[in-house]
Amino acid sequence: MSDENNFDLRIIMDAAKQMQETHEHAQEKIKSTEFEVSVGAGAVTLVMGGDYKLKSLKISDDARGHAGLETLLISAFSDAVDKITEDQRGRIMDMAKMINPDADTNAQGE
């Protein structure tokens, strides 16, 4: 193997290592990010981490025992999951742009 090939391989390995570190940093940032959702005019408020773990749940006194409480809880959880998923999608697209700035990242879900 020539020195030129070794140099090219070193560049590729360095780039791969940098991408891995960037990915790990992004994963940690996602996990530490908190997403707050409130539904029903504040009847239910929850905070969920980027790792989809529930951090807190607040139910107003007026909502306790209300017939629509279950619907409010489902709505809050769904909204939080959607918020986190959209945030993660954006972060992935940003990483893709770093790897290949010419890629068409507007074509989502095709």
C-alpha positions as CSV (number, residue, x, y, z in Angstrom):
1,M,0.0,0.0,0.0
2,S,1.4,3.3,-1.0
3,D,1.9,6.4,1.2
4,E,-0.8,8.1,-0.8
5,N,-3.3,5.3,0.0
6,N,-2.4,5.4,3.7
7,F,-2.9,9.2,3.7
8,D,-6.4,8.8,2.1
9,L,-7.3,6.1,4.6
10,R,-6.2,8.3,7.5
11,I,-8.4,11.1,6.2
12,I,-11.4,8.8,5.9
13,M,-10.8,7.3,9.4
14,D,-10.5,10.8,10.9
15,A,-13.7,11.9,9.2
16,A,-15.5,8.8,10.5
17,K,-14.3,9.4,14.0
18,Q,-15.4,13.0,13.9
19,M,-18.8,11.9,12.6
20,Q,-19.1,9.3,15.4
21,E,-18.2,11.9,18.0
22,T,-20.7,14.4,16.5
23,H,-23.4,11.7,16.6
24,E,-22.7,10.8,20.2
25,H,-22.8,14.4,21.2
26,A,-26.1,14.8,19.4
27,Q,-27.5,11.8,21.2
28,E,-26.5,13.1,24.6
29,K,-28.0,16.5,23.8
30,I,-31.3,14.8,22.7
31,K,-31.4,12.8,26.0
32,S,-30.8,15.9,28.1
33,T,-33.4,18.1,26.3
34,E,-36.8,18.4,28.0
35,F,-40.0,19.0,26.1
36,E,-43.0,20.5,27.8
37,V,-46.6,20.0,26.6
38,S,-49.8,21.5,27.9
39,V,-53.3,20.6,26.8
40,G,-56.8,21.5,27.8
41,A,-55.9,25.1,28.6
42,G,-53.4,23.8,31.1
43,A,-55.5,21.0,32.5
44,V,-52.7,18.6,31.9
45,T,-49.0,19.5,31.6
46,L,-46.2,17.1,31.2
47,V,-42.4,17.2,30.7
48,M,-40.8,14.4,28.7
49,G,-37.1,13.9,28.1
50,G,-35.7,13.5,24.6
51,D,-35.3,9.8,25.5
52,Y,-39.1,9.6,25.8
53,K,-39.0,9.2,29.5
54,L,-41.7,11.1,31.5
55,K,-40.1,13.7,33.8
56,S,-43.2,15.2,35.3
57,L,-47.0,15.2,35.0
58,K,-49.3,17.9,36.4
59,I,-53.1,17.5,36.4
60,S,-55.1,20.5,37.5
61,D,-57.6,20.2,40.3
62,D,-60.4,20.9,37.8
63,A,-59.3,18.1,35.5
64,R,-59.1,15.4,38.2
65,G,-62.1,13.2,38.0
66,H,-63.2,14.8,34.8
67,A,-64.7,12.5,32.2
68,G,-62.2,13.7,29.5
69,L,-59.1,13.3,31.6
70,E,-58.0,10.1,29.8
71,T,-58.3,11.9,26.4
72,L,-56.3,14.8,27.7
73,L,-53.5,12.5,29.0
74,I,-53.4,10.7,25.7
75,S,-53.3,13.9,23.8
76,A,-50.5,15.3,26.0
77,F,-48.4,12.1,25.6
78,S,-49.0,12.1,21.8
79,D,-48.0,15.7,21.5
80,A,-44.8,15.2,23.5
81,V,-43.8,12.2,21.4
82,D,-44.5,14.2,18.2
83,K,-42.5,17.1,19.5
84,I,-39.5,14.9,20.3
85,T,-39.7,13.0,17.1
86,E,-39.7,16.2,15.1
87,D,-36.8,17.6,17.0
88,Q,-34.8,14.4,16.4
89,R,-35.7,14.5,12.7
90,G,-34.4,18.0,12.5
91,R,-31.1,17.0,14.2
92,I,-30.7,14.1,11.9
93,M,-31.2,16.3,8.9
94,D,-28.7,18.8,10.2
95,M,-26.2,15.9,10.6
96,A,-26.9,14.7,7.1
97,K,-26.3,18.3,5.7
98,M,-22.9,18.3,7.5
99,I,-22.0,15.0,5.9
100,N,-23.3,15.9,2.4
101,P,-24.2,19.5,2.0
102,D,-25.5,18.9,-1.5
103,A,-28.1,16.2,-0.4
104,D,-31.7,17.0,-0.8
105,T,-32.9,16.8,2.8
106,N,-36.3,18.2,2.0
107,A,-37.5,14.8,0.8
108,Q,-38.7,13.4,4.1
109,G,-40.4,10.1,4.4
110,E,-40.1,9.1,0.7
